[in-house]
Amino acid sequence: MDDTFFKPTSLTTKMYDEKILKRVKNIKYTGEMKNADAVGEVINSHCGDIMEIYLKIKKNKIDKIRFKTYGCLAAVVSTDCMCELAEGKTLDEAERITGEDIMNTLGGKFPPLKIHCTALSLKALKKAIKNYRKRN
């Protein structure tokens, strides 16, 4: 992600540490996936975040994963990290990823009010896996 998308403000730099701010400039898994084997979408009615997860499955493993997130910086960063953790894993392994796994991988700190973003990304992943299993 280039600086045309994300320009840190003084408020942002106070809310998030350097590791999180660096991550948001290096998002890897964003974008819609054509011909996805499964899609999971969730909406958080409290904050308005919307997440879509796209999966390509080969031999019961997540071969490719992408996301679209309409939400805050924490939503984007935590979803990108969740994708990093899920890609290459079996469906069962991916379902066992936790919010703590995401936070540990990020190595940074979110404001307490933003921790729910990790749960939302995992909910979207689990919904995509559930949708895949229904169809296959």
N, C-alpha and C positions, 0 to 999 in steps of 0.2 A: 504494500500500500504506500503510495507516495504522499508527499506533503500537501498535495492538492486535496486529498481526502481527509487527512488528519493533521491539524495544526494545534499543538498543545497550547492551552491557555494557562494562566497562573492558577486557576481553580483546578484544572485537570492535573497539573503537576503537584498540587497539594494533596489531591485525592489518591493518586496512584504513584507507586514507586517507579524507579527507573527501569526495572526489568519489565514491568507491564507496559510502560510507554514504548520501550524498544520493541516489544512483541507486536504491538498494534501497527507499527510501521513495517512489519515483516509477515503479514498474514499470508498463509500459503494455501488454504483450502477453500477459499471463498469462490462462489460461482454456481450457477445452476448446471445440472448435469442432464444432458439429453439422453434418453433411453435408459434412465436409471432403473435398476431392478426393484427398488423400493424407495419410497419417500415418506418421511415423517414430519408432520407440522404441529407445532404447539403455539399457543398464544397465552401470554400472561395477562389476565384481565386487570391486574392491579397496576402494572407499570407500562403495559402496552407493547412489550417486546413480542416479536413474532420470529420464530425460527423454523427453517425448513432444512432437513437433512436429506441428502441424496446418497444412495448406496449402489455400488456395483459389486455383486457377489460372485465369487468363483470358488468352487469346491468348499462351500460353507465358510469362506473367509471374506472379509471386507477387502476387496481388491482396490477399490477406489471410493473415496468419500469426499463430498463437497457440501457446502452450506450457503444459505442466504439467511442473514439475520437483519431484521429491522429493529434496532435497539441501540442501547448505550455501548460505550467502549467496553465495559465489563462483559456484556453479552457477546460481542464480537470476539474478544480475546479468549474468553472461556470456551466458546464454541470451536474456535480454531484449534485450541489445545486439545479439546476432546477428540476432534478429528485426527489429530496427530497420534493420540493414544489408541484410537480404534482401528486405524488403517493397518491391515495385515493380520489382524486378530480374527479368530473364529467368532461366530455370532455369540456363542456362550461367553467367551472371554470378554467381548465388547460389552455385553450386558452387565458384567461385574465391575466395570469402571465406576469409580466413585467421585464425588465432588472433591474429596480429599486428594485423590490421585491427580485431579486437574490442578488443584492449588499447589500441590507439591511439585508438579512438573513446571508450572509457571514460575515458581520460586519467588514470586512477588506477593504483594498484599493488595487485597481489594478492600474498599470501605465496607464495613459490616452490612450496610444496606444493599450491597451489590453481590453478596455471596449467593443469593438465590439464582443468579445467572448460570452458575455451574449446574444446578439442579435442573434448570430449564433445558439446557443443552443435552443433558443425559435423558431427560424425558422425551425429547425429539428423537434421539438415537434409538431408544427402546421402542418408540412408536414405529419407526421405520423398520426395525427388525421384526416387530410383530406383524406389520403389513406384509413384509416379505414372506414370513412363515405362513400366513393365511393363504397366499397365492401359490405357494410351492409345496 
